[in-house]
Amino acid sequence: MAFLDNPTIILAHIRQSHVTSDDTGMCEMVLIDHDVDLEKIHPPSMPGDSGSEIQGSNAQRLERLRKERQNQIKCKNIQWKERNSKQSAQELKSLFEKKSLKEKPPISGKQSILSVRLEQCPLQLNNPFNEY
């Protein structure tokens, strides 16, 4: 983890992220006074250091974290089972009764302002609301 108050690391990050893909050269003009020596930031690796050991430990750590996350899941799987108790047809019908819906008469009262204005000006040619 890098500290953001270290200007060398910030400049190296900007150079790595932006300067390599900048076709205009504007980033180079900004960073020309603050040239960064990349060897100071990233020391050469030790001769016995292998990346596969690091990858192996990272993979093990990620696998352990994944298993812990799965154990923390608060969901339950419930298997569907047929009920043993039999209910009569009358009881089953009472569970899901069909309700009769009363049809409401349309409210014919106040007209909207749009319909009033359309009635007042029916001869407008460019009115897109004439058909309504």
ChimeraX attribute file (.defattr): number of C-alpha atoms within 10 A of each C-alpha:
attribute: neighborCount
match mode: 1-to-1
recipient: residues
	/A:1	3
	/A:2	7
	/A:3	8
	/A:4	9
	/A:5	8
	/A:6	9
	/A:7	12
	/A:8	17
	/A:9	18
	/A:10	15
	/A:11	16
	/A:12	20
	/A:13	12
	/A:14	14
	/A:15	19
	/A:16	12
	/A:17	11
	/A:18	14
	/A:19	18
	/A:20	12
	/A:21	11
	/A:22	12
	/A:23	9
	/A:24	9
	/A:25	11
	/A:26	11
	/A:27	16
	/A:28	16
	/A:29	11
	/A:30	10
	/A:31	15
	/A:32	9
	/A:33	8
	/A:34	13
	/A:35	13
	/A:36	17
	/A:37	11
	/A:38	13
	/A:39	8
	/A:40	10
	/A:41	11
	/A:42	10
	/A:43	8
	/A:44	8
	/A:45	9
	/A:46	7
	/A:47	6
	/A:48	6
	/A:49	9
	/A:50	10
	/A:51	9
	/A:52	9
	/A:53	10
	/A:54	11
	/A:55	11
	/A:56	11
	/A:57	11
	/A:58	12
	/A:59	12
	/A:60	12
	/A:61	12
	/A:62	12
	/A:63	12
	/A:64	12
	/A:65	12
	/A:66	12
	/A:67	11
	/A:68	11
	/A:69	10
	/A:70	10
	/A:71	9
	/A:72	9
	/A:73	8
	/A:74	6
	/A:75	6
	/A:76	6
	/A:77	5
	/A:78	6
	/A:79	6
	/A:80	6
	/A:81	6
	/A:82	6
	/A:83	7
	/A:84	6
	/A:85	6
	/A:86	8
	/A:87	9
	/A:88	8
	/A:89	8
	/A:90	8
	/A:91	10
	/A:92	11
	/A:93	10
	/A:94	9
	/A:95	8
	/A:96	8
	/A:97	8
	/A:98	8
	/A:99	6
	/A:100	6
	/A:101	6
	/A:102	6
	/A:103	6
	/A:104	6
	/A:105	6
	/A:106	6
	/A:107	6
	/A:108	6
	/A:109	6
	/A:110	7
	/A:111	8
	/A:112	8
	/A:113	8
	/A:114	11
	/A:115	12
	/A:116	11
	/A:117	10
	/A:118	16
	/A:119	10
	/A:120	9
	/A:121	11
	/A:122	11
	/A:123	10
	/A:124	10
	/A:125	8
	/A:126	7
	/A:127	11
	/A:128	8
	/A:129	11
	/A:130	14
	/A:131	6
	/A:132	7
